[in-house]
Amino acid sequence: MRRLYAAPGNPGIAAHATCLALGASDADGLVGFAAAQSIDLTVIGPEVPLVAGLADRFAAKGLAVFGPVAAAAAIEGSKAFAKALMARHAIPTARFETFDDPAAARRYCRALGAPVVVKTDGLAAGKGAIVCHTLAEADEAVAQCMEQRAFGAAGATVVVEEFMRGDEASFFALVSGEHAVPFAAAQDHKTVFDGDAGPNTGGMGASTPVAAVDAAMQARIMRTIVEPTVRALAREAAPYSGVLYAGLMLTAEGPKVVEFNCRFGDPEAQPIMACSDGDLVPALLAVARGERPPAPAPPAQAGVCVTLASGGYPGRYATGVPITGVEAAAALPGVHVFHSGTAMDGGALVTAGGRVLGVTAVAPDRARAIQAAYEGVARIRFDGMHFRTDIGRRPARPA
């Protein structure tokens, strides 16, 4: 009998899995449950438990787990670690320096000149990269991270790097030791407002495929970025196992790394998974067993995901706000509604986070996927709901 469990889950995944009263970082509870139930495969989704070593705990008990151990997950957990790794192994990325002194960080901002990017070293829920168009903005970003501690301990150390120009793409590969196979590419929309304006968020929407990532570009990304990164981690006693997400800028000089994630990205995973053919589980299980995974079939159609956010997000926001129209949206052809920040309150669906729902549509082409996604959005209501109206419409030019 096949059974699917989610910990802790939400009202959306509850339609497909049994939700457990276990937090994603409850290592003892999760390992204990998997052992007691003889779970065949555990997929760790969030970055925080991966960076904290949850996959290590599963591996130590001989349990099949999809996700990197802590030493490898540091490629997302510490931007300073990731940038230093790339520098040591000549993996293309922006020029950078790492600082734990605000005055030194500000001096380097001036050496680079505006625009410049200031990033927290640690995890900041997708909000720790600040694009500064002026040196005054850079000074404020350094103060926000290092002096005001707006991101907590994550901002005690910062990476300051040059601003790169080009098309952005999120590239996914399945990795098992030194074996890596390409999966798919998507394009994320990080900032909160249309036209890529406003502060960064955890992601306001995504689309796939990416026109600029054709077969030749995919081969180049694998050859110059993914494979060298996987080899570098293996040589430095941190062999990678899981999905490697490379956030890229496709510059005039070629693809360069913006950041790495140690997991399927959100919201990129939604359109990729929704329009991929076949069963992904055999590939995930092969990785968990240390085998070379079969190459998953690339997305066969176009997919677009629009994030519906709570009023005030990415700043302060209310929770417990009633949501209506989800069933009506999901009834549209090709539309899937993924839950993120939702909960049940007395039988009613309510908001429980900043990014609430991901309305995702699949269609034969991008234009129809965009239309279907926004038709789904139009059916959903909650007070304060906001979303970008330009998801999937960013130009994508071949590099």
Secondary structure, 3 states (H helix, E strand, C coil): CCCCEECCCCCCHHHCCEECCCCCCCHHHHHHHHHHCCCCCEECCCHHHHHHCHHHHHHHCCCCEECCCHHHHHHHHCHHHHHHHHHHCCCCECCEEEECCHHHHHHHHHHHCCCEEEEECCCCCCCCEEEECCHHHHHHHHHHHHHCCCCHHHHCCEEEEECCCCEEEEEEEEEEECEEEEEEEEEECCEEEHHHEEEECCCCEEEECCCCCCHHHHHHHHHHHHHHHHHHHHHCCCCEEEEEEEEEEEECCEEEEEEEECCCCCCCHHHHHHCCCCCCHHHHHHHHCCCCCCCCCCCCCEEEEEEEECCCCCCCCCCCCECECHHHHHCCCCEEEEECCEEEECCEEEECCCEEEEEEEEECCHHHHHHHHHHHHCCCECCCCECCCCCCCCCCCCC
